[in-house]
Amino acid sequence: MLKPDEGRVSILVNRTLAIIHQDDGTFLVLVTDRDYQYDPSGQKQDVVFREAYPSVEEAQSELEKQISLSLADGLIHNEIQHGPF
């Protein structure tokens, strides 16, 4: 997901949302931001949300919640990279 500047000319934030299957059998929902406004190189990654769930269904439900929260926060879905969700 992306957060453009007001003129939609450049990207302020690139947000990555993922479900990661861990070795202990849980599913980690991880949301990270690369904030280009404060770090133009994009090297620094900030963890916005991180929580483990016992099932993939619960993790998927949380991921959908995080997508909705991100959309409400002004981020847009990057369909060119990931396709429609």
MOCORQUI-V252941 format. One record per pair of residues at least 12 apart in sequence whose C-alpha atoms are under 8 Angstrom apart, sorted by the first residue. I is the first residue (numbers start at 1). J is the second residue. D is the distance in whole Angstrom. If there is no record, write none. Layout:
<<I:J:D> <I:J:D>>
This chain:
<<1:14:6> <1:15:5> <1:16:6> <1:75:6> <1:76:5> <1:77:5> <1:78:5> <2:14:5> <2:15:6> <2:75:5> <2:76:5> <2:77:7> <2:78:6> <3:74:6> <3:75:4> <3:76:6> <4:75:8> <11:36:7> <12:35:6> <12:36:5> <12:37:5> <13:33:6> <13:34:6> <13:35:5> <13:36:6> <13:37:7> <14:33:6> <14:34:5> <14:35:7> <14:36:8> <15:31:7> <15:32:6> <15:33:4> <15:34:6> <16:30:8> <16:31:6> <16:32:5> <16:33:6> <17:29:7> <17:30:6> <17:31:5> <17:32:7> <17:63:7> <17:66:8> <17:67:8> <18:30:5> <18:31:7> <18:63:7> <19:59:7> <19:60:7> <19:63:7> <25:54:7> <26:52:6> <26:53:6> <26:54:5> <26:55:6> <26:56:8> <27:52:5> <27:53:5> <27:54:6> <27:55:6> <27:56:6> <27:59:6> <28:50:7> <28:51:6> <28:52:4> <28:53:6> <28:59:7> <29:49:7> <29:50:6> <29:51:5> <29:52:6> <29:53:8> <29:59:6> <29:62:7> <29:63:6> <30:47:7> <30:48:8> <30:49:6> <30:50:5> <30:51:7> <31:47:6> <31:48:5> <31:49:5> <31:50:6> <31:66:8> <32:45:6> <32:46:5> <32:47:4> <32:48:5> <32:49:7> <33:45:6> <33:46:5> <33:47:7> <33:48:7> <34:46:7>>
